Amino acid sequence: MIVSTSESVAGHRIVRTLGLVRGNTIRARHIGRDIKALGRNIVGGEIAEYTKLLAEAREQALDRMLEEANQLGANAIVTTRFATSMVTNGGAELLAFGTAVVVEPE
């Protein structure tokens, strides 16, 4: 499956648009990670625990979007975007969305 953030795929033409596809996940912080993050806030630096948490959430949302596109019969997704939102104190949603299409080589 080709995934692109642009409106097209180089060397291909879109022959059919199948519609919006999306995948999301909601992740909560973990008390152990919060304690480590507090230390980082004091001394500075990257909060690796949260970086890892968000990377895992992004991959899960992307996998769910790809699954939805596969079910529609797509072989590509264009205009892919990611969005986040706070759902609750300590919990955030990560959403991946794009347009499922069928492409053919030019």
VOPAGU-2260 file (C-alpha; in pm, 1 decimal, decimal comma):
REM VOPAGU-2260
SITE   aa  ch    i         X         Y         Z
SITE  MET   A    0       0,0       0,0       0,0
SITE  ILE   A    1     135,6     340,6     -97,7
SITE  VAL   A    2      80,0     611,5     164,0
SITE  SER   A    3     140,2     971,8      60,9
SITE  THR   A    4      97,5    1308,2     229,1
SITE  SER   A    5      58,2    1473,0    -111,4
SITE  GLU   A    6    -248,1    1473,3    -338,3
SITE  SER   A    7     -85,4    1240,4    -587,9
SITE  VAL   A    8     163,9     954,8    -617,5
SITE  ALA   A    9     463,1    1014,1    -842,6
SITE  GLY   A   10     457,1     793,5   -1151,8
SITE  HIS   A   11      93,6     692,5   -1093,9
SITE  ARG   A   12    -247,4     826,9   -1180,0
SITE  ILE   A   13    -553,9     800,7    -960,8
SITE  VAL   A   14    -819,4     597,3   -1140,5
SITE  ARG   A   15   -1073,8     574,2    -860,1
SITE  THR   A   16   -1138,0     757,7    -534,9
SITE  LEU   A   17   -1288,1     538,3    -265,4
SITE  GLY   A   18   -1328,9     793,4      11,7
SITE  LEU   A   19   -1211,8     893,0     355,2
SITE  VAL   A   20   -1029,0     637,6     566,2
SITE  ARG   A   21    -915,7     680,8     922,2
SITE  GLY   A   22    -762,7     504,1    1215,2
SITE  ASN   A   23    -738,2     620,4    1571,9
SITE  THR   A   24    -621,0     518,9    1914,3
SITE  ILE   A   25    -652,6     671,7    2257,8
SITE  ARG   A   26    -358,1     630,5    2488,8
SITE  ALA   A   27    -323,6     711,2    2855,9
SITE  ARG   A   28      -7,9     803,3    3038,6
SITE  HIS   A   29     141,5     554,2    3282,6
SITE  ILE   A   30     238,3     653,0    3636,2
SITE  GLY   A   31     587,8     506,7    3589,4
SITE  ARG   A   32     639,4     717,2    3278,2
SITE  ASP   A   33     504,4    1023,1    3459,7
SITE  ILE   A   34     761,7     982,9    3735,6
SITE  LYS   A   35    1046,0     957,1    3482,1
SITE  ALA   A   36     903,8    1255,0    3289,8
SITE  LEU   A   37     896,9    1462,8    3607,4
SITE  GLY   A   38    1269,1    1403,3    3641,5
SITE  ARG   A   39    1325,1    1515,0    3283,3
SITE  ASN   A   40    1124,4    1831,2    3350,8
SITE  ILE   A   41    1363,8    1914,7    3632,7
SITE  VAL   A   42    1692,7    1846,7    3451,2
SITE  GLY   A   43    1576,0    1907,2    3093,1
SITE  GLY   A   44    1602,5    1696,8    2782,4
SITE  GLU   A   45    1378,3    1479,2    2572,9
SITE  ILE   A   46    1104,2    1290,5    2752,9
SITE  ALA   A   47    1179,3     961,5    2580,2
SITE  GLU   A   48     895,3     778,0    2755,6
SITE  TYR   A   49     635,2    1006,0    2596,8
SITE  THR   A   50     815,2    1002,0    2261,0
SITE  LYS   A   51     787,1     622,9    2259,6
SITE  LEU   A   52     421,6     635,5    2367,9
SITE  LEU   A   53     329,3     872,2    2083,8
SITE  ALA   A   54     530,2     673,1    1827,0
SITE  GLU   A   55     341,2     356,9    1925,0
SITE  ALA   A   56       8,0     541,4    1903,9
SITE  ARG   A   57      96,0     683,8    1560,7
SITE  GLU   A   58     182,1     336,0    1426,5
SITE  GLN   A   59    -138,1     184,5    1564,1
SITE  ALA   A   60    -352,4     461,4    1412,6
SITE  LEU   A   61    -172,3     422,9    1078,9
SITE  ASP   A   62    -221,8      43,4    1083,3
SITE  ARG   A   63    -594,3      88,8    1148,1
SITE  MET   A   64    -623,9     339,0     861,5
SITE  LEU   A   65    -442,3      96,9     626,7
SITE  GLU   A   66    -677,4    -182,9     730,9
SITE  GLU   A   67    -981,6      29,4     647,1
SITE  ALA   A   68    -832,2     121,1     307,5
SITE  ASN   A   69    -762,0    -246,2     232,3
SITE  GLN   A   70   -1124,4    -332,8     309,7
SITE  LEU   A   71   -1233,8     -74,8      50,4
SITE  GLY   A   72   -1002,3    -223,4    -212,0
SITE  ALA   A   73    -755,8      67,2    -220,4
SITE  ASN   A   74    -392,7      30,0    -315,6
SITE  ALA   A   75    -293,9     380,2    -199,9
SITE  ILE   A   76    -386,2     655,6      43,1
SITE  VAL   A   77    -326,2    1020,4     -47,2
SITE  THR   A   78    -340,7    1342,1     157,7
SITE  THR   A   79    -251,8    1148,7     473,7
SITE  ARG   A   80    -259,9    1357,7     791,3
SITE  PHE   A   81    -224,9    1304,8    1165,4
SITE  ALA   A   82    -411,2    1490,0    1440,2
SITE  THR   A   83    -405,7    1471,2    1816,5
SITE  SER   A   84    -652,0    1581,5    2079,3
SITE  MET   A   85    -678,1    1564,7    2455,0
SITE  VAL   A   86    -964,0    1333,0    2551,1
SITE  THR   A   87    -921,4    1332,7    2926,7
SITE  ASN   A   88    -661,6    1439,8    3179,2
SITE  GLY   A   89    -371,9    1206,8    3101,2
SITE  GLY   A   90    -529,7    1059,2    2785,8
SITE  ALA   A   91    -493,6    1167,0    2424,8
SITE  GLU   A   92    -629,7    1052,7    2090,5
SITE  LEU   A   93    -410,0    1018,2    1786,1
SITE  LEU   A   94    -598,0    1011,7    1454,1
SITE  ALA   A   95    -460,0     921,9    1111,6
SITE  PHE   A   96    -675,0    1004,8     809,4
SITE  GLY   A   97    -652,0    1029,2     433,3
SITE  THR   A   98    -824,8     949,2     105,9
SITE  ALA   A   99    -828,5     588,1     -14,2
SITE  VAL   A  100    -766,8     558,4    -387,1
SITE  VAL   A  101    -682,0     311,9    -659,0
SITE  VAL   A  102    -374,7     409,1    -858,7
SITE  GLU   A  103    -214,9     270,9   -1173,8
SITE  PRO   A  104     132,7     331,2   -1312,6
SITE  GLU   A  105     145,3     601,0   -1581,0
